[in-house]
Amino acid sequence: MTHSPDTPLLDTVKVPSDLRNLAASQLRQLADELRAETISAVSVTGGHLGAGLGVVELTTAIHYVFNTPDDRLVWDVGHQCYPHKIITGRRDRIRTLRTGGGLSGFTKRSESEYDPFGAAHSSTSISAALGFAVANKIAGKPGKAIAVIGDGSMSAGMAYEAMNNAQAAGNRLVVILNDNDMSIAPPVGGLSAYLSRLVSSSEYLGLRSLASKLAKRLSRRIYTAASKAEEFARGMAMGGTLFEELGFYYVGPIDGHNLDQLIPVLENVRDNAEGPVLIHVVTQKGKGYAPAEASADKYHGVVKFDVVTGKQDKGPGGGPPAYQNVFGETLAKLAETDPKICAITAAMPGGTGVDKFSAAHPERSFDVGIAEQHAVTFAAGLAAQGMRPFC
Ligand SMILES: Cc1ncc(C[n+]2csc(CCOP(=O)(O)OP(=O)(O)O)c2C)c(N)n1
């Protein structure tokens, strides 16, 4: 049964300039309606759901504070862009997502001026945003470039190669690290542990309420008290040394579902940044939809489903076994008699069947995070030393 939610406020927002006519106090309702519309649309089309639900408030806040499309918004991967599509002139086609002739499931330049960069592969957003920012700088245009990148995508080398060059953008580059402590599978590696330490530091937990008080004070005074704003951003910086060493001004972690925190921090960054800024935002994948919040993959990708029960329409089953399962099980069996076989995946244990191998041979199974060039060269090193890696 198709379920279309009541969305009286969202009905008035066709494009972000409509959104910017609303009072900040209306944005909570707008975000709730945007979330309901996203769930409803994906229940009809299937597609990526959890990531979009996690960025509903962020999407609302970015379009409210920044002057899109002149300020360029670059979504990493692009699988979280359905709420963005709904408020950038494409709501009338949102139930055609991923169908022939319909909307793309990712950002797509030919689809909208609000999609300045096409994606689907991860970890390109900071490099691309840097390009937009530097082009504006050379042309003397004021527009900023905002990259929104997930903690999973942040594990790829390209993100660091881009940050290492970010000074070239001056204050036109804003990177928003959307940290939901999930990739498709749980995230792995040292960076993930580092982000967890930043987020779980006692200062962050203690400061959450303080930060919201400061945010309220700032939202009234933000245009007049730049020095206070500076103090605010600094006061909320709990660490972020890694990013600061790479030349960013680090702000965070902040609650990515709390518009009273998001809006003043984004306004502050928009108006007061002196160089590249990284805003560390903490969100929950699948936020606001109980079946997604409760599922292990947070409804990363779904087929059509029933909105009320969350039950996915997976069909009768009984078809041929999935390729990756045959692959993973066969490899695991071969590895019983061949101690040189090992398996490597780049953040796709389920999608590649490496999860099956890993269950049988955990010591010879490696999830390297989203880091394909490392995965392949790591495999080459293993092979050169006599192993038989499957990458
Ligand atoms: C280069 C590359 N590797 C792997 C993928 C498959 N993939 C798509 S989304 C995703 C997880 C991304 O995690 P994160 O950046 O944390 O975003 P989230 O889904 O949690 O919002 C992966 C591994 C991809 N799109 N591109």
The ligand as a MOL file (V3000), in Angstrom:
LIG
                    3D

  0  0  0     0  0            999 V3000
M  V30 BEGIN CTAB
M  V30 COUNTS 26 27 0 0 0
M  V30 BEGIN ATOM
M  V30 1 C 35.3630 3.7070 -3.9620 0
M  V30 2 C 34.1390 3.0380 -3.4040 0
M  V30 3 N 34.2460 1.9220 -2.6460 0
M  V30 4 C 33.1560 1.3280 -2.1460 0
M  V30 5 C 31.9040 1.8260 -2.3920 0
M  V30 6 C 30.6540 1.1110 -1.8620 0
M  V30 7 N 30.0360 1.9090 -0.8230 0 CHG=1
M  V30 8 C 28.9960 2.7360 -1.0730 0
M  V30 9 S 28.4850 3.5590 0.2690 0
M  V30 10 C 29.6340 2.8250 1.2340 0
M  V30 11 C 29.7080 3.1670 2.6810 0
M  V30 12 C 30.0220 4.6020 2.8830 0
M  V30 13 O 30.1160 4.8410 4.2480 0
M  V30 14 P 30.0710 6.3380 4.7640 0
M  V30 15 O 30.9500 7.2060 3.9410 0
M  V30 16 O 30.3540 6.3010 6.2250 0
M  V30 17 O 28.5910 6.8020 4.4750 0
M  V30 18 P 27.2210 6.3280 5.1390 0
M  V30 19 O 26.6280 5.3270 4.2040 0
M  V30 20 O 27.5200 5.7490 6.4770 0
M  V30 21 O 26.4080 7.5650 5.2390 0
M  V30 22 C 30.4220 1.9320 0.4900 0
M  V30 23 C 31.5190 1.1030 1.0440 0
M  V30 24 C 31.8230 2.9970 -3.1810 0
M  V30 25 N 30.6550 3.5910 -3.4700 0
M  V30 26 N 32.9390 3.5870 -3.6590 0
M  V30 END ATOM
M  V30 BEGIN BOND
M  V30 1 1 1 2
M  V30 2 1 2 3
M  V30 3 2 2 26
M  V30 4 2 3 4
M  V30 5 1 4 5
M  V30 6 1 5 6
M  V30 7 2 5 24
M  V30 8 1 6 7
M  V30 9 2 7 8
M  V30 10 1 7 22
M  V30 11 1 8 9
M  V30 12 1 9 10
M  V30 13 1 10 11
M  V30 14 2 10 22
M  V30 15 1 11 12
M  V30 16 1 12 13
M  V30 17 1 13 14
M  V30 18 2 14 15
M  V30 19 1 14 16
M  V30 20 1 14 17
M  V30 21 1 17 18
M  V30 22 2 18 19
M  V30 23 1 18 20
M  V30 24 1 18 21
M  V30 25 1 22 23
M  V30 26 1 24 25
M  V30 27 1 24 26
M  V30 END BOND
M  V30 END CTAB
M  END
